Structure formats: C-alpha cells, structure tokens
C-alpha cells in the first residue's frame, strides 16, 4: 500500500477514535471518562482491502464507509445519552415532588433521588450536597443542566424559582412539569414508530447495490474486476456512489422536514 493509502487510513482512525465534545461533557457529568470506539477490526479490514486491490477508489470507498459508520455510531450513542438524560429529568421532577411533599429539604431530596438517575445522577448528587452546604438551589441545578446538556432541567429550575418567589405549591408544579415531559416522550415515541418503516425502506434500498455485486460474484460474472480495473467501471462506480449518497441525503431531508 502506498503512502497516500496509509495516510488516509491513519486520518480515518484519528477521526473515528476521537470522542465528540458533547459526549465528553455528558460522560463527565455521569462520573465516567469517555472511552475509545472499538474500531481496530475495521482498521485492519481497511488496510487489507487497500493492500489487496491497490485501487484508489477502493481506498476512498473503505475510508468513506468507515468514517460514515463511525459517525453514525457516535451520533447514535449521543442520542441514546440525551434520551436517557431526558428520562432522568422526568423522573427527577416526580421524585422531587414526592420528597418535598414528605417534608424533606431539597438538598437531601436530590441526594436521595440521585442513585435512581443513571445519566444525570452524579451531577444531581453533587448539586444536592452543595445545596446542603448553603449553595443556591437555582445555581446548582443550572450547573447540572449545563454539565449534562439536558434542557429539561431549566423548566425545573424555573418552577423552583417561581415557587420560592411567589410562594406557590412547588410539588404541584413539579408534577405538572413531569406530566408534560411524559406527554412529550409519548409523542416522540409515536413519531419514531411512524418513521421506522420509511427508514427501513431506505436502508434496504441503500444495500441493494451490495446485494447486486454479491449476486453477480456468485454467478461468476466478476463485477468487482470490471468496476475496479477498467476505466468505465471506475466511472460507473463513482457515479453510482454519488447517486446513492444523493438519494440518501434527499430522503433524509424529506423525512426530517416531515418529522419536524
């Protein structure tokens, strides 16, 4: 493999294994450190594919597919983390309302609730202990919202601030905020279920060229040799790849607009 191939694969490895800043903040709020993605088998496959074919289009395709898959996995982990943080904020509102109705101080209530919150529990426990030492409730909870990148913490802070200033029943307001979070989660689940079918269809359509190559190879037609070792084949593969990416981008844009 030439120097360009090694440089491309090394760049892909560096970009893939580097954790995203938002994920670092989220994991730091949880009391853990960001780990490295397990991409070493993919790196070995990329090196073998480029070395075996010696084709620049194979190198570009492998690196592009590798980066795309790594980016998808990274975004998926971030989406899962944000959804879990949102669920934790919902549980926090209901549990905090129950603790305050029982007459427990807000600092002790947060410390007691924290072990039941997988994503934001560590930050909530730190905030509760700081409040017990005399820190401002609003400032500590806003710090939790910033550390965990959880926007649902801000309505909770607003409810606590308004109830303290106006003397309202904070537990009832927290229950209403929690109910609104629950309704939002239900609507999001309905939207995800409605979009599951079109997304599966797009995935199947994107995989059809790979199935076509596999069928051609099984029949003994050698489509890869035509695509990788002839000028017309390289041009055809490049155009097909661009059209495939354009179709994926267009369908994704349509679905994003519809879901929004």
QUIRAVEN-V361375 format. One record per residue. N is the residue number from 1. SS is DSSP state (H for helix, E for strand, L for the rest). PSI is psi in whole degrees, 0 to 359 (* if undefined). OMEGA is omega in degrees with one decimal (NA if undefined). Layout:
((N,SS,PSI,OMEGA) (N,SS,PSI,OMEGA))
//
This chain:
((1,L,138,-176.6) (2,L,176,-176.8) (3,H,326,179.4) (4,H,320,178.7) (5,H,316,177.8) (6,H,319,-180.0) (7,H,320,180.0) (8,H,316,179.8) (9,H,321,178.2) (10,H,320,177.1) (11,H,318,178.0) (12,H,319,179.0) (13,H,317,-179.6) (14,H,317,-179.6) (15,H,326,-176.8) (16,H,318,-172.8) (17,H,352,-179.1) (18,L,120,179.2) (19,L,150,-179.2) (20,L,150,-178.6) (21,H,317,-179.1) (22,H,323,178.4) (23,H,323,176.6) (24,H,317,179.1) (25,H,320,-179.5) (26,H,314,-178.9) (27,H,326,176.9) (28,H,323,177.4) (29,H,333,179.5) (30,L,356,-179.8) (31,L,19,179.0) (32,L,172,-178.8) (33,L,147,-179.0) (34,L,128,178.9) (35,L,169,178.5) (36,L,145,178.0) (37,L,145,-179.6) (38,L,79,-175.2) (39,L,5,-176.3) (40,H,319,174.5) (41,H,322,177.8) (42,H,323,177.0) (43,H,317,178.4) (44,H,318,178.9) (45,H,321,179.3) (46,H,315,-179.6) (47,H,316,-179.7) (48,H,317,-178.4) (49,H,317,-179.1) (50,H,318,-179.6) (51,H,325,-177.3) (52,H,323,-175.5) (53,H,325,-176.5) (54,L,18,-176.7) (55,L,132,178.7) (56,H,328,179.6) (57,H,327,175.6) (58,H,318,178.0) (59,H,312,-179.5) (60,H,319,-178.8) (61,H,318,-179.1) (62,H,314,-179.4) (63,H,318,179.5) (64,H,316,178.5) (65,H,322,179.9) (66,H,311,179.2) (67,H,320,178.7) (68,H,316,178.8) (69,H,319,179.9) (70,H,320,178.4) (71,H,320,178.6) (72,H,317,179.2) (73,H,319,-179.7) (74,H,315,178.8) (75,H,325,179.0) (76,H,317,176.9) (77,H,320,179.4) (78,H,319,177.7) (79,H,318,178.3) (80,H,318,179.9) (81,H,319,-179.9) (82,H,322,177.2) (83,H,320,178.3) (84,H,320,176.7) (85,H,321,177.6) (86,H,319,177.0) (87,H,322,177.9) (88,H,319,178.6) (89,H,322,177.3) (90,H,314,178.6) (91,H,325,179.6) (92,H,319,-178.5) (93,H,314,179.7) (94,H,315,-177.9) (95,H,321,178.9) (96,H,322,176.8) (97,H,317,179.6) (98,H,319,-179.7) (99,H,320,-180.0) (100,H,325,175.6) (101,H,329,178.5) (102,L,356,177.7) (103,L,14,-179.1) (104,L,140,175.1) (105,L,151,-172.7) (106,H,326,177.8) (107,H,312,177.5) (108,H,324,179.3) (109,H,316,179.4) (110,H,320,178.8) (111,H,321,179.4) (112,H,326,-177.8) (113,H,329,-171.5) (114,H,318,-178.8) (115,L,342,-179.0) (116,L,6,-179.0) (117,L,99,-173.1) (118,L,324,-172.0) (119,L,317,-175.6) (120,L,8,-174.7) (121,H,319,-178.1) (122,H,315,179.6) (123,H,323,178.4) (124,H,320,178.5) (125,H,318,177.5) (126,H,318,178.5) (127,H,318,179.2) (128,H,317,178.6) (129,H,323,177.5) (130,H,321,177.8) (131,H,321,177.2) (132,H,333,178.3) (133,L,3,174.8) (134,L,6,180.0) (135,L,160,178.4) (136,L,136,-178.3) (137,H,312,-176.6) (138,H,317,-178.0) (139,H,320,-178.5) (140,H,319,179.7) (141,H,327,173.4) (142,H,326,176.0) (143,H,323,175.6) (144,H,317,179.3) (145,H,321,180.0) (146,H,319,-177.5) (147,H,321,-175.6) (148,H,358,-175.6) (149,L,44,-179.4) (150,L,104,-176.9) (151,L,341,-178.0) (152,H,345,178.2) (153,H,335,-177.6) (154,H,319,172.8) (155,H,326,177.2) (156,H,316,177.7) (157,H,320,179.5) (158,H,320,178.5) (159,H,315,-179.9) (160,H,322,179.7) (161,H,313,-179.1) (162,H,318,-179.0) (163,H,325,179.1) (164,H,322,-178.4) (165,H,315,-174.1) (166,H,352,179.9) (167,L,32,-179.8) (168,L,167,178.8) (169,L,104,-173.0) (170,H,325,-177.9) (171,H,319,179.0) (172,H,320,178.4) (173,H,321,178.1) (174,H,321,176.8) (175,H,320,179.5) (176,H,322,176.4) (177,H,317,178.2) (178,H,322,177.8) (179,H,322,177.3) (180,H,322,175.1) (181,H,319,179.7) (182,H,319,177.7) (183,H,321,177.3) (184,H,319,179.2) (185,H,321,177.3) (186,H,319,177.7) (187,H,321,178.5) (188,H,321,177.4) (189,H,321,177.7) (190,H,319,179.3) (191,H,318,179.3) (192,H,321,178.6) (193,H,322,178.9) (194,H,329,-178.1) (195,H,353,-176.3) (196,H,320,-179.5) (197,H,307,177.3) (198,H,323,179.1) (199,H,320,177.4) (200,H,322,178.2) (201,H,317,178.5) (202,H,319,179.3) (203,H,318,178.8) (204,H,317,-179.9) (205,H,322,178.5) (206,H,332,-178.7) (207,H,351,-177.9) (208,H,319,177.0) (209,H,322,178.6) (210,H,318,177.9) (211,H,322,178.0) (212,H,318,176.8) (213,H,320,179.6) (214,H,318,179.5) (215,H,318,178.7) (216,H,320,177.5) (217,H,321,178.5) (218,H,325,180.0) (219,L,358,178.0) (220,L,24,-177.3) (221,L,349,178.3) (222,L,58,-179.9) (223,H,330,-178.6) (224,H,322,178.9) (225,H,324,177.5) (226,H,317,-176.8) (227,H,327,-170.8) (228,H,343,-172.9) (229,H,11,173.7) (230,L,150,-178.0) (231,H,318,178.7) (232,H,322,179.2) (233,H,318,177.6) (234,H,318,178.2) (235,H,318,179.6) (236,H,317,179.7) (237,H,319,179.3) (238,H,314,179.7) (239,H,318,-180.0) (240,H,319,178.3) (241,H,317,178.5) (242,H,318,178.6) (243,H,322,178.5) (244,H,315,178.6) (245,H,320,178.9) (246,H,319,177.6) (247,H,319,178.0) (248,H,316,-179.3) (249,H,320,-177.3) (250,H,317,178.9) (251,H,319,178.8) (252,H,321,178.7) (253,H,319,178.7) (254,H,314,-178.8) (255,H,321,179.1) (256,H,318,178.6) (257,H,322,179.7) (258,H,318,-179.1) (259,H,329,179.5) (260,L,*,NA))
//
